Amino acid sequence: MPTAPAGAVFDGGGLTLAGMMPTAPVDPCRCPVCGSANACAMAASPPSAEPCWCTRVQLSQQLLQKVPLAARDKACICQACVQADQARA
């Protein structure tokens, strides 16, 4: 079984070494928490003239902390993850 190199960190997007880029690019159309399609209006092709649904919801700190560093400010959390987090609150 292969092992990760010393200093490697799993950030949800692949193994990274301190100061290096992630092994897998962030897909702005996928939820960085669960990997499902996130229905982001801004990542759609072509982008929607309407703001994304996520601009109208409040996200908890606990949910935001689940987003890997590499995906922060690059991919929306999906509605299912937001709703599940709100149901736990």
MOSUL-V508577 format. One record per helix or strand of 3 or more residues. SS is the DSSP state (h for helix, s for strand). FROM is the first residue (numbers start at 1). TO is the last residue. If there is no record, write none. Layout:
SS&FROM&TO, SS&FROM&TO
This chain:
s&8&10, s&15&17, h&53&56, h&61&64, h&69&71, h&79&88
